[in-house]
Amino acid sequence: MDDSAVSLAFDSPARKEAANVPHLLHVFPSYGHGGVPIRIATVINHFGDRYRHSILALDGNKAAQSRLDGALDVVVSDPRIDKKSPLGALSRIRKTLVRERPDLLLTYNWGAVEWALINCLSPVAPHVHFESGFGPEEADGQIMRRVWARRFALARIKALVVPSFTLVSIASDVWGIRHDKIRHIANGVDCTLFAAAGDESAAPGFTRRDGELIIGTVAPLRAEKNLHRLIRAFAAIAGRHDTRLLIAGDGVERPALEKTAADLGIADRVVFTGHVEHPERVYPLMDIFAISSDTEQMPNTLIQAMAASRPVAGVDVGDVKANLSPENRAEIVAKSDEAGFADRLDRLLSDRKLRASLSAANRNHVVEHYSSQRMFANYGRIFDEALGAFPKT
């Protein structure tokens, strides 16, 4: 065998497994562009060859694969589990877990609960579950059948990782997870990356006009993000300022959002960029970052905007207010207070000094509390603790 063949053999998954590189199997409801898949991509990239990763995208959407370091051995696939026959689906999940032989199973959010349940009933690997938030159906309260499913499925986990204190309370008080298994790990952000300069080419369809102020957001266009609320609040104050609304992101809600803007007579003042691959170049194009979701826990986009030195106006969901610098918290209102939301946008547009002071306060706060290095250290500790509980044979 020549040297290149030896190198190729060593780089193969089979050889890495033989070399006892721990195999982490990630199960995502979707691996499309969104906060959780992108965050885990940064974690995978950070650790490099310390672990070997396989990712299952249950809906077949693998778009966030673009965020993975191509030099790493990360396999992203669709397990093609047909749920028309529930018992057949559970059997297929079990067979997939056995075939993958992970050293650690990592499941994400409600959409992967069946995988958690099967591993609980017949363990294949130690299991860590991540909960990062809820869809619109659980924006205002827990669905009891899901509560009971989580109680059963998560009964034997090594750890439950959550990014917000709101979720810590729900996990303990509602799902009945033992306190010693709950790990609060704040999301992290690359503060150097998000200090980059703005680049209009990163925001398709947008060119800044002289003298205007930009209110913006970055979000997948899904129902729970409630960007209709943001568009309505913007419409209420747009006539008082030379301003436009920049919405970076794509999704199924886009046609409805475009219709809302048109119905309010502001279609020419709302820019939809579609998906943006480099949000760090888009935040600096905004004078104000806005968040209007019905449900959040610790949104990545919020701390990214803070790292980009943006002042924030928004609604009080999850830990949004707690995540902001103390100076910026007055710009967060109840999600039912749409007039108050519009008022906060109006106030920030009208006060350049306030925008500047909140920009600096948010940047300092995120550097001190939410660095990516702190998040990476905590994730590595969780992985290694769980792996130590189930040594490879």
C-alpha positions, 0 to 999 in steps of 0.5 A: 500500500502506498503512502496516499492509500495509507492516508486515505485509509486513516481518514476514512470513517472506519479507520477513525472508529478503529482509532477510537475517535468517539462517534457522535450521532446528531438527530435533528427534526430538520438540518435546514438553516436555523439557529440550532443547526447552525450553532451545532455546526460551529461546535462541530467545526470548533472541535475538529477531529476530536469527535466523529459526527453523523447528522440525521436530518429527519425531514431531508433538509440538509441546507445547514450542511453548508456551514460545516467545515468541508475538511471534517468527516461529517456525514449528513443523511436522511434516515427516511423514516416513514411514519405512516406505520408508527410501530414500523417507524419505531422499529426503523429508528431502532435499526438505524441506531444499532447500525450507526453504533454511536458512542453518544446520541444527541437529539434536538427538540420535540421533533426528535422525541421518538429517537429519545424514546427508543433509546430510553426503552432499549439503550444503544448509547448514552443520550444527551437531549437539547431543547432550544424552544418551541413552535407556534403551537406551544408559544403560550403553553405546554401540550400535555401529551408532549409533556408526558412523552418528554417525561418518558423519553427523557427518563434515562438521559445523561443530560438535558441542555437548555439555553434559557432559564425559562427552559430550566424551569419548564424542564424541572417543574413541568417535565419532571427532569431531575435538577442534576441532569439539567445543564443551562448553557448559554448560546455563544457568538464569535464576537470577532466575526460579528464585529465585521463591517457591513457588506451590501452584497451580502443582503440581496436586493438591498442598497442603502440610500443617503440619510436613511435609517434601517430597522432590520431583523434576521430570521427564518420566515416561519409563523412563530417568528411573527414578522407580521407584528414587526411589519405592522409596528414598522408601518405605524411609525414609518411615515415619521422617518426616512426609514426602511425595514430589512428582513433577512431570511427565507421560509414559507411565510414570505408570500404572506409577509409580502402581502401584509406589507402591500396591504399596509401600503409599505411594500416599497419600504420593506426589503426581503433579502431571502436567505443570507449566508453571511449574517455577520455582514448584514447586521452592520447594515441595520441601525436597529435590530428588531425581534418580534417572535411569539416564542423564543428562548435565547435567540442566536440572532439576538446575541449576534446583533449585540455582538455587531453593536446593534441596539435592540427593540423587541417583545418579551419572550423567553430570556430575550430581556435577560440576555440584553444589556441592562441598559437596553431592557427598557426597549423590550415590551410585552408581546401583546403590546404592539403599540408599545413595540412601535413606540420603542422603534420610534424612540430609537429612530429619533434618538441617535445618542440612545442608539449609540449608547445601547450599541456599546452596552450590548457589545460589552455585555455579549463579549463578557457573557456570551462568547463562543469560547465559553459555549464550546468549553461547556459543550465539550464538558457535556460530551465528555462526561456523557461519553465517560458514562458509556465506554466503547467496547 
